[in-house]
Amino acid sequence: MMQAQAVVLDWCYGFYNHQRRHSAIGMVSPVDYENAARTEPKAA
């Protein structure tokens, strides 16, 4: 199972452009969007 998961992740990261900006998330890259969401405090 672990080997299959590693192969799928390698394919996804090789295929998907993580640096391309997306209009649906405010013209930032998916990586930048996830990093910002991870560091912002959650709403109370």
C-alpha positions in Angstrom: 0.0 0.0 0.0 2.8 2.4 0.9 4.5 1.9 -2.4 1.3 2.5 -4.4 0.7 5.7 -2.4 4.2 6.9 -3.1 3.8 6.2 -6.8 0.5 8.2 -6.9 2.0 11.1 -5.0 5.0 11.2 -7.3 2.7 11.2 -10.4 0.5 14.0 -8.9 3.4 16.2 -8.0 5.0 15.6 -11.4 1.8 16.3 -13.4 0.1 19.1 -11.5 1.6 22.6 -11.7 1.8 23.8 -8.1 3.2 27.2 -9.0 0.5 28.3 -11.5 -1.8 31.0 -10.1 -5.5 30.2 -9.9 -8.3 32.8 -10.2 -10.5 30.8 -7.9 -8.1 31.3 -5.0 -7.3 34.9 -5.5 -4.6 34.6 -8.2 -2.1 32.8 -5.9 -0.4 29.4 -6.4 -1.9 26.4 -4.6 1.2 26.1 -2.5 1.0 29.7 -1.4 -2.7 29.4 -0.7 -2.2 26.3 1.5 0.8 27.9 3.3 -1.3 31.0 4.1 -4.2 29.0 5.3 -1.9 27.0 7.5 -0.4 30.1 9.2 -3.5 32.2 9.6 -5.3 32.0 13.0 -8.7 30.3 12.8 -11.8 32.4 13.2 -13.4 32.3 16.7 
